[in-house]
């Protein structure tokens, strides 16, 4: 049975006027620019990522909601990086047998190169693990942050009654759904990370990683709206250039994913306003 949804915000809306957004947007300026071509949409996604970050930093209420997710994100990422660096000696190869006379220096160079290649691989896995673990541990806080950004755009707080079903949909289901998506992210992400160390496959691996992060960000902002997983992938596919642009800055800064959630909320609402254009 399909769920009746608001065409403006996408939340379940059994009544004519959505209790979440009032079936209207108050700050359409936050969702600019209008639809562009694929390249324009990619840069629009980058712009919305920066706008979401600026909104959080300039709004005390939003920044207060972001403090816990940012702290959790930093703890997860820094902890994993420390784990890699603290154990880098385990990656140093133990060469057996003598080397050619006069080439002992090459043994040291090779050992250091292999060790730090392993460290780079470990750091890539640390970033991937952050994407996998973080949405699970921070899901409720990210939901609140996304809800706060959405309230700013629609111009009102959520008018729906606080009930057990609301708590289950808003808090419990996002955590479960984040855990399911984490398994998918872990498998595909590991393949992308391994592939990135091949000169031929590296560009494809980077694009794959970018897409994976885009899907993760989309899931963070629409999980509370009870969308089936298949529809979430379809939602990203429909606005792929924009979502890839949104994800790009955070591929290099996975410890700032809370800001990415703010940008993803803007991308999601903007995509809905462009459906009929």
C-alpha positions as CSV (number, residue, x, y, z in Angstrom):
1,X,0.0,0.0,0.0
2,X,1.5,3.3,-1.1
3,X,1.9,6.1,1.4
4,X,0.2,9.5,0.8
5,X,2.9,12.1,0.8
6,X,3.2,15.8,0.7
7,X,4.5,16.9,-2.7
8,X,6.4,19.8,-1.1
9,X,8.4,18.1,1.7
10,X,7.9,14.4,1.0
11,X,6.7,13.6,4.5
12,X,3.7,11.3,5.0
13,X,0.7,13.6,4.7
14,X,-2.7,11.9,5.0
15,X,-4.6,15.3,5.2
16,X,-5.0,17.9,2.5
17,X,-2.6,20.3,4.2
18,X,0.7,18.8,5.4
19,X,1.2,19.2,9.1
20,X,4.9,19.2,8.6
21,X,5.3,22.1,6.1
22,X,1.8,23.5,5.6
23,X,2.2,22.5,1.9
24,X,4.3,25.5,1.2
25,X,7.9,26.7,1.4
26,X,8.8,29.9,3.3
27,X,12.5,30.2,2.2
28,X,12.6,29.3,-1.5
29,X,15.8,31.4,-1.8
30,X,17.7,28.8,0.2
31,X,16.9,26.3,-2.6
32,X,18.2,28.4,-5.5
33,X,19.4,28.2,-8.2
34,X,16.8,27.0,-10.7
35,X,17.4,23.8,-12.7
36,X,20.5,23.8,-14.8
37,X,22.3,21.3,-17.1
38,X,24.3,18.3,-15.7
39,X,27.5,20.4,-15.1
40,X,25.5,23.3,-13.7
41,X,23.7,20.9,-11.3
42,X,27.0,19.4,-10.2
43,X,28.2,22.9,-9.2
44,X,24.8,23.7,-7.7
45,X,25.3,20.7,-5.4
46,X,28.7,22.0,-4.3
47,X,27.0,25.4,-3.6
48,X,24.3,23.8,-1.5
49,X,26.9,21.9,0.5
50,X,28.6,25.2,1.3
51,X,25.2,26.9,2.0
52,X,24.2,24.1,4.4
53,X,27.5,24.5,6.2
54,X,27.0,28.3,6.4
55,X,23.4,27.9,7.7
56,X,24.6,25.6,10.6
57,X,27.5,27.9,11.5
58,X,25.4,31.1,11.4
59,X,22.4,29.8,13.3
60,X,22.9,29.1,17.0
61,X,19.9,26.8,17.1
62,X,21.2,24.7,14.2
63,X,24.8,24.7,15.5
64,X,23.5,23.5,18.9
65,X,21.9,20.5,17.1
66,X,25.1,19.9,15.2
67,X,27.5,19.9,18.2
68,X,26.8,16.3,19.2
69,X,27.0,14.8,15.7
70,X,30.2,16.7,14.9
71,X,31.7,15.5,18.2
72,X,30.7,11.9,17.5
73,X,32.0,12.2,13.9
74,X,35.3,13.6,15.0
75,X,35.7,10.9,17.7
76,X,35.0,8.1,15.2
77,X,37.3,9.5,12.5
78,X,40.2,10.6,14.7
79,X,40.0,7.3,16.7
80,X,40.3,5.3,13.5
81,X,43.1,7.4,12.2
82,X,45.0,7.1,15.5
83,X,44.5,3.3,15.4
84,X,46.0,3.2,11.9
85,X,49.0,5.5,12.7
86,X,49.6,3.9,16.1
87,X,49.9,0.4,14.5
88,X,51.8,1.4,11.4
89,X,54.9,-0.5,12.6
90,X,52.9,-3.7,12.0
91,X,52.8,-2.8,8.2
92,X,56.6,-2.7,7.9
93,X,57.7,-5.7,5.8
94,X,60.3,-8.2,7.1
95,X,62.6,-8.9,4.2
96,X,64.3,-12.3,4.5
97,X,67.8,-13.0,3.1
98,X,70.6,-10.7,2.1
99,X,70.2,-8.1,-0.7
100,X,72.6,-7.4,-3.4
101,X,75.8,-5.8,-2.2
102,X,75.5,-2.0,-2.3
103,X,71.7,-2.1,-2.5
104,X,71.0,-2.3,1.3
105,X,69.6,1.3,1.0
106,X,67.0,0.0,-1.4
107,X,65.7,-2.3,1.3
108,X,65.0,0.6,3.7
109,X,63.4,2.7,0.9
110,X,61.1,-0.3,-0.1
111,X,60.2,-1.0,3.6
112,X,59.2,2.7,4.2
113,X,57.3,2.9,0.9
114,X,55.4,-0.3,1.6
115,X,54.7,0.8,5.2
116,X,53.3,4.2,4.2
117,X,51.3,2.7,1.3
118,X,49.7,0.5,3.9
119,X,49.0,3.6,6.0
120,X,47.3,5.4,3.1
121,X,45.2,2.3,2.6
122,X,44.4,2.3,6.3
123,X,43.4,6.0,6.2
124,X,41.1,5.3,3.2
125,X,39.5,2.5,5.2
126,X,39.2,4.9,8.2
127,X,37.3,7.4,6.1
128,X,35.1,4.6,4.8
129,X,34.5,3.2,8.3
130,X,33.5,6.7,9.4
131,X,30.8,6.7,6.7
132,X,29.6,3.3,7.9
133,X,29.7,3.7,11.7
134,X,28.8,7.4,12.0
135,X,25.2,7.3,10.5
136,X,24.4,4.5,13.0
137,X,25.7,6.1,16.2
138,X,24.6,9.6,15.3
139,X,21.3,8.9,13.4
140,X,18.9,10.5,16.0
141,X,21.0,13.6,16.2
142,X,21.3,13.9,12.5
143,X,17.5,13.5,12.1
144,X,17.1,16.5,14.5
145,X,19.6,18.6,12.5
146,X,17.9,17.8,9.2
147,X,14.5,18.5,10.8
148,X,15.9,21.9,12.0
149,X,17.1,22.8,8.5
150,X,13.8,21.7,7.0
151,X,11.9,23.8,9.5
152,X,13.9,26.8,8.5
153,X,13.0,26.3,4.8
154,X,9.3,25.6,5.3
155,X,8.9,28.3,7.9
156,X,7.3,26.3,10.7
157,X,8.1,23.6,13.2
158,X,6.6,20.1,12.9
159,X,2.9,20.3,13.8
160,X,2.4,16.6,14.0
161,X,1.5,15.1,17.4
162,X,4.2,13.4,19.5
163,X,3.3,9.8,19.7
164,X,4.8,6.3,19.9
165,X,4.5,5.8,16.2
166,X,6.2,9.2,15.6
167,X,9.1,8.2,17.9
168,X,9.5,4.8,16.2
169,X,9.5,6.5,12.7
170,X,11.6,9.4,13.7
171,X,14.2,7.7,16.0
172,X,14.1,3.9,15.8
173,X,13.6,3.2,12.1
174,X,16.4,5.6,11.0
175,X,18.9,3.7,13.2
176,X,17.8,0.3,11.8
177,X,17.8,1.7,8.3
178,X,21.3,3.2,8.8
179,X,22.6,-0.1,10.0
180,X,21.2,-1.9,6.9
181,X,22.7,0.7,4.6
182,X,26.0,0.5,6.5
183,X,26.4,-3.1,5.5
184,X,25.9,-2.2,1.8
185,X,28.2,0.7,2.2
186,X,30.9,-1.4,3.8
187,X,30.9,-4.0,1.1
188,X,30.9,-1.6,-1.9
189,X,33.1,0.9,-0.2
190,X,35.8,-1.7,0.5
191,X,35.7,-2.7,-3.2
192,X,36.1,1.0,-4.2
193,X,39.0,1.6,-1.8
194,X,40.8,-1.5,-3.1
195,X,40.2,-0.4,-6.7
196,X,41.5,3.1,-6.0
197,X,45.0,1.8,-5.7
198,X,45.0,0.7,-9.4
199,X,46.0,3.4,-11.8
200,X,43.4,2.2,-14.3
201,X,40.5,1.8,-11.9
202,X,41.3,4.7,-9.6
203,X,39.1,7.3,-11.4
204,X,36.1,4.8,-11.5
205,X,36.7,4.0,-7.8
206,X,36.7,7.7,-6.9
207,X,33.4,8.2,-8.7
208,X,32.0,5.1,-7.0
209,X,33.0,6.4,-3.6
210,X,31.4,9.7,-4.4
211,X,28.2,8.0,-5.4
212,X,28.2,5.9,-2.3
213,X,28.6,9.0,-0.1
214,X,25.8,10.7,-2.0
215,X,23.4,7.7,-1.3
216,X,24.5,7.7,2.4
217,X,23.7,11.5,2.7
218,X,20.3,11.0,1.0
219,X,19.5,8.2,3.3
220,X,20.3,10.4,6.3
221,X,17.8,13.1,5.4
222,X,14.8,11.0,4.1
223,X,15.0,7.9,6.4
224,X,12.6,9.7,8.8
225,X,10.1,10.1,6.0
226,X,9.7,6.3,5.8
227,X,10.9,5.9,2.2
228,X,11.7,2.3,1.1
229,X,15.4,1.8,0.3
230,X,14.7,1.3,-3.4
231,X,13.1,4.7,-3.6
232,X,16.1,6.4,-2.0
233,X,18.4,5.0,-4.6
234,X,15.9,6.2,-7.3
235,X,15.8,9.6,-5.7
236,X,19.6,10.0,-5.9
237,X,19.6,8.7,-9.5
238,X,17.0,11.3,-10.5
239,X,19.2,14.1,-9.3
240,X,22.6,12.4,-9.6
241,X,24.8,15.4,-10.7
242,X,23.5,17.5,-7.7
243,X,24.0,14.8,-5.2
244,X,27.5,14.1,-6.5
245,X,28.4,17.8,-6.2
246,X,27.0,17.8,-2.7
247,X,29.1,14.8,-1.7
248,X,32.4,16.0,-3.3
249,X,33.7,18.3,-0.5
250,X,33.0,15.7,2.2
251,X,34.9,12.9,0.4
252,X,38.0,14.9,1.6
253,X,36.5,15.8,5.0
254,X,34.5,12.9,6.3
255,X,34.7,14.3,9.8
256,X,32.3,17.1,8.8
257,X,29.4,15.0,7.7
258,X,27.0,16.8,10.0
259,X,27.4,19.9,7.7
260,X,26.8,17.6,4.7
261,X,23.4,16.6,6.3
262,X,22.3,20.2,6.3
263,X,23.3,20.5,2.6
264,X,21.6,17.2,1.8
265,X,18.3,18.5,3.3
266,X,18.5,21.5,1.0
267,X,19.2,19.3,-2.0
268,X,16.3,17.0,-1.2
269,X,13.8,19.8,-0.8
270,X,15.1,21.6,-3.9
271,X,14.8,18.4,-6.0
272,X,11.1,18.2,-5.1
273,X,10.4,21.8,-6.1
274,X,12.0,21.0,-9.5
275,X,9.9,17.9,-10.3
276,X,7.3,19.8,-12.3
277,X,9.6,22.3,-13.9
